[in-house]
Amino acid sequence: MATLAKPNLPRFDVEIFQNEYLADGAREVNAIVTVTSTGGGTSGGRPLGMTDAGPQRGDTDAAVVILVDCSGSMDYPKTKINGAREATAAAIDALRDGTAFAVVAGTHEARDIYPGDGTLATASPSTREQAKESLRRLTAAGGTAMGTWLAKADKLFLTRRDIAIRHAILLTDGNNEHESAEDLARNIERVTGHFTADCRGVGTDWRIDELRKISSALLGTTDIVAEPSGLAEDFRSMMTGAMGKQVADVALRIWTPANATVKFVKQVAPAVEDLTGRRAEAGPRAGDYPTGSWGDESRDYHVCVEVPAASVGNEMLAARVSLVLPPQVGGGTPEVLSQGLVKAVWTDDLASSTRISPQVAHYTGQAELASSIQQGLEAHRAGDVDTATAKLGAAVRIAHATGNDGTYKLLQKVVDVVDPKEGTVRFRKNVSEADSMTLETRSTKTVRVKK
């Protein structure tokens, strides 16, 4: 573990968990990288990070845009649009003084209802009250084009290029029916890297894959709020999390030696998110993987590197993992916040080379858990009950063995568990759509290794 102190920055620590011993000729090295940030969060410091004009150190605040679905379906039942107003008011109340913000009504187009002049307001007691008054203009009529909403958020954020922490909250109750999948994809690609976003679906008529595409690209979360009455608390919690972020645009930089390659990089806690395809080259044999904004928190990443085969007695540095911030205005080098080393040692000791790191084994299981749930529910929708039962049975076994109690309880709403250790289950009759969607939406949430 290495920690490099930087003035005005939260403290970042990197810990590497692995079994560094490989059998003669073995090539694959696996490690869990635990990154912990402290001294940020709600400590009172102002956010730090990179803006379009370069990094701003200590003189910026956060910006938040709330995107509220106001399509016609939000009026059926009326509790949805009423719940959306209450939730947006709760989020506004949670804004820290000085935060730049806006509220957007999203239909087949996007209209900023507060402050309503194409800019961002600055949070204060008076502007919060004005914003809540404007929520009366959140009325349900029109279609759904979420890519348009994202483009509007991006345009609003660009009016404050001095701000580093940029976050959107998106709420919808339906499918993205009024723009093509290609248009949505183009809009997502256009705004990726400009801000982060948390997505919420209210009710059960929205599509998990659509919201997950948005939140994955924008390094946020997707969740279901089955009943509109739960929106206010959820929005308040999301806004509190956004207000806790203190440093933006942190990248996980992985350097590998000659003839070694990175096979994959995945965030594995607090949720599974594959970052492999997000690599940006960062000099000879190095690549950056985006991690977004940080407050006081800890995350785990699974890094897999393929190294050249070697014989017994050889050892090498398989990878150097660093947390970096982009360079300052005018160029220069990125700031290294912390780093750790992944090693490979070849041995003929069978006990050493066959031992699996508990951390690697645990998170391999958590990734399999998420995959089993998604495949099982997909098979059930397709009418393949045998495959669905086998996959969800495997999920029950893994959730039980790893102590993922949250996922285990969600599984119990979909299947009757006969034997959790063996993964023997039966599908329950009359499973509600809300329970099925909640299980699938939260399937990527993981638990950390038991100490």
N, C-alpha and C positions, 0 to 999 in steps of 0.2 A: 504493500500500500504506500502511496505517495501523496502528499498534500503540499501544494504550492500556494502560499498565502499571497493574495493580491489586495492592494488597498481598495476600499470601497466595494468589495465584492463579497458575497456569501462564501463561506468555506465549503469547498467540495472535497470529498474523500472518495477514493477508488479502492475497492478491495477485490482481489481475484481469488476465486474458488475453483480448483481444478485438481485432477490427478495428472500430474505432469509426466508420469511414467508410461512409456509406450513399449509394446513388444517389438522384437527385431523386425524391421521392415514396415512397421505400421506408419500411417501417414496422417491420420485425422486427430486433431487436438481440439478438445472442447473445454470451454471455461465459462463460468458465470461471473459477470462483472457487476458488482454492487456499487452504485453511485449514490452518495448521500450528500445533500446540501443542507447546511445549517447557517444560521445567522441572517437569513432572509425572512421569508414569510411575512408575518405581521409585525416584524420588529420595528417598523416605523421608517426604515430606509426607503428611498425612492427607487423605482425599477431601473435596471441597468441593461444595456444590450445594444444591438445594432439597429439602426434605422436606415432609410433609403439614403440619407445624407452621411451615414457613418454612425459609429457608436456614440451614445450620449451617456456620459458618466455622472450620475447623481443629480441631473437637473431635468429629468423627465418624469412623467407619470404614466399611468395606464390609460388605454382607450378601450371602450366596450361598445359594441353595437348589438342591440337585441332585435332579432328578426322574428316577427310573429305572424304565423299563418292566419290570414283573414279571408281565405277562400270561403265560398258559400257553404261548404260542408261543416265549417266551424259553428254554424248556427243550429246543427242537428246532432245532439240536443243542444239547447242554448247554453247549457252548463259549460260547454267547451270554450266558447268565446268569453263568457264571464270568468271562467277559470284562468284564461290567458291574460285578461286584464289584471286580475288579482295577482297572478304570478309575476307579471311585468312590474307591477307596483312594488312587490316584495323585493324584486331584484334592484329596482331603483333605490329603495330604502337602504340596500346593502352597499351602495356605491360609496367609496371613500371620497372625502372632499378633495377636489382637484382632479378627479378622474374625468377624462373626456368621454362623452357618451352620446348615443342617439338611439331612437326607437324607430323601427321600420315596419310598416304594414306590408306583408307579402301576399300577393295574389298571382295573377299571370303577369303582373308587373311589380315593381317595388316602389313604395312611396314613404319617404321619411316624414313621420308625423311629429317628431320632436327632435331637434329644435325646428325642423321643417324648412330650413334655408340652405340645405346642401352641405352644412358644416356639422361639427360636433359641439355640443354644449359642454360647459365645465361644471362638474357636480358641486353643488352648494345647497344649503337648506332651501333657498328660493327656487333654484332650478329643479331640484328634486320635486318640489310641490307643483311647479309648472308642468313638468313631465308627466306627473300622475294625473293632472287635470286633462292633459292631451289624450289620455288613454280612452276617453269617450269616443275618440275618432277611430278606435279599433272596431270596425264593424265588418260583419261577414258578408262578402259578395265577391264573386269572381272565381278565377281558376287558380292553378298552382304551377309555378315555374321557379323552382328553388335556385337554379343557376343565376337567374336574374336578381334574386335576393343577395346572393353572394357577391355579385358584381357591384350592387349598390353599396354593400358594406365596404368593399375594397375602395370604392370611390370616396366614401366618407372618411375612411382611415387615411387616405392620401392627402386630405386637407390638413393633417397634422403629422408632417414628416418628421417632426422632432420627437415623436413618441415611440418608444421601443416595444412596450408590452401592448399587443393588440389582440383582442379576443372577441369572438362573436358567440352569441347564444341563439340557436335556431330551434323554433318550435313548429311542428306541423302535425296535421291529423290525417293526411292522405297521401296519395301517390302523386308523383311529379308529372301530371297529365298534360300540361300545356307547354311543354318543350320536349324535344327529342332527347333520348339518352346521350346522343352525340353532343348536343348543345350543353347539356349538364356537365358532361365530361370536359368539354372545352373550358367552361367557366371555372370548374374546379381546378384544372391545370393552370389557368390564368392567374388564380389568386393564391395558389399553393406557395408557401413561404412568406406570404405577406401578413398573415394573421393565423391564429389558432381558432378552433371552433368546437363547441360542445353542441350536440344535437339531441333533441328530445321528441319522441313521438307520443301523442296523446291518443288514447283509445287503441283500436286494433286494425284500423283501415289503412295504415301507412306501411311502407316497405322497408324492412330492416336493411336490405342490401343497398338501397339508395342512401339512407342516412349514414350507413357505415362507410360508403365510398367518400362521403364528405368528411366525416370525422377522422377517418384514417389518413386522408391526404393532408388534413389541417391539424393533425396531431392532437385531436381532442377525444371526446367520448360520445357514445350513443347509448341511450337508455330509453325504456318505456315508462310512461306514466299512465297506467291503465285507466285511472279515474281522474277527471279534471280537478277534483278536490285536492289531489296531491301535488298539483303544479306549483303552488306558491312556495311550499317548503323546498321543493326540488330546485326552483329558480333561485331561492335565497341561498341554498347551499352552493350552487354553481357560481353565483356571484361572489360569495365569500372566498371560494377557491381562486377565482380570477384575481381578487384583490390581494391574495397572498403571494402572487408571483412577483419576483424581484429581479430576475435576470432573464433576458430573452436570447433566442437564437443560439443556444448551446449545442455544440455538435460532439458526437462521439467519434473521435478520429482513430482509425486503426491503421497502423503501419505494420507491414510484413516484410521479411527479408526476401532476397532474390529467390525465385522459384517457389515461393509460398503464395497461396491465394486464400482470400476470405470466401468460404463457402456460403455462410449466411450470418446475419446479425438480426436478432429478434429481441424486442422488449418482451420480458416474460413476467414482470410484476410491476405495477399492480394489475396489468392486463396483458394479454398476448397481442403483439403487434409486430408484423414482419417488416423490418426496415431494409432488407437486403437490396431491394430495387431502388431505394432512395439514395444510394451512394453517389457522392460528388467527389471527383478526383481532387486530391489535395497535395499534389507534388509526387515525386518518385515513390512508388509502392505504398502510397497512403491514400485513404479515402475517408470522407466525412459522412456520417449518418446523423440526420437531424433528430434532436430530442425535444425541441420546443422551449417553453418557458419553465422556470423553476422557482419554487418557494422553499419552505422548510419541508423536505420530503426525501424519500429514498426509493430508487427504482433498480430493478435487476435486468440485466441483458445477457442473452446467451450468444456467445461468439464461437463460431466453428471455423477453424483454419486448417487447410490442407498443406502439409509441409513435405519437402523431399524425403523419400525413404532413407533411413540411415541404419547402421548396424549397432550392435550392443556396445555401450560405452560412450557413444556420442551424445552430446546435448547441444541445444540451440535455443535462441530466443525466437519463439514462434510468432509473437505479435507484441507490439507496444500499444496500449490503449490509453488515450488521452481525452480529457474534457477540454474543449477549446472554445473561445469566443472569436468572432471575426476580427480582422485587423481594424485598427483605428483609422480615423479620417486621414487621407493622404497616403494610404498604403501601410507598409510595415508588416510585421508578423502577427499571427493570432496569439492571443493570450492563452497560455496553458494553465488551466485551473487545477488539474490534478492528473496523475497517470499511474498505471500499473502494468506489470509485465506478465505475459503468458509464456510459459516455458515448455520445452519438450526434452525428455531424457529417455534414451532407449536402454532397456534392461532385459536380461534373461530371467529375472525373478518373476515367476508366473503370478505370485500373489500380488505383487506391486502393479504389474501391467494390466491385470484383469479387474482391479478394484475400481469401481465407478464412484466418482465424486458424488456425495449425497445431494449437493446442490444441483449438479447437472442432471442426475437421475430424477430429482423432484420436478424440475421445470420441464424436462422432456415429457414427464407424465402429465403436467398441467396443459401443455400444448396438445397432447393426445386427447385429454379430457375435452377441450374445446372442440377439436375436430370431430370427436365421436358424437357429441351432442348435435352439432350442425349436420353431420351426415345422417344421423339417426332421424332427425326431424324431417330432413329432405326426403329420406326413403319413405317415411310414414305418409307424407303428403302425396307421394307417388304411388301409394298403395302397397309398397313392399314391406309388409309387417315383419317378416322374418329378419330382414336386414336391420330394420328400425329397432327391433327388440334386441338384437345382438349389439348394435352400436350403443344404445342407451344403457344396456346392461354393463358394457365395458365402462361407460361413463360413471355409473353408480359405483362400480368397483374402485375406480381411481379416486373419485371424490371421497369415498369412505376411507380408503387407505391413506390419503394425504391430508385428511382433516379439513377438506374444503366444505365446511358445513353449509355455507350459503348456497352453493350449487347443489349439494345433496338434497337440501330442503326443496329447491325448485324442481329437481328431478322427481321427488316424491309426489308432486302435484300432477305429474304426467304419467308416471308408472307406479305400480304397486311393487315394492321391493320385497322379494321372497328371501334372498340371501345376499346381503351387501358384500360379503367377502368374495363370493363367487361371481357376483354380478348377475344373479338370476332375477329377472323382472317380468312383469306382465303389464301390457298397456292398460291404463285405466279407461273405463267407459266414460263417454261424454266429457272429455277434457275440454276446458274452455279455451277459446282462442287467446285470451289474455295470458293464461298460464303457459301456453305453448310459446307465445311470442316473448314472454318474460324470460323463459329458459333460454331461448335462442339468443336474445339480445344480450343477456348477461353471461353467455357461455365463455366469453374470453376473459372474465375476471378470475384472477388466481389468488392463491394464498401463498405466503412465503414459507420457506423451509422451517420446520420445527427445530427450535434450538435444542 
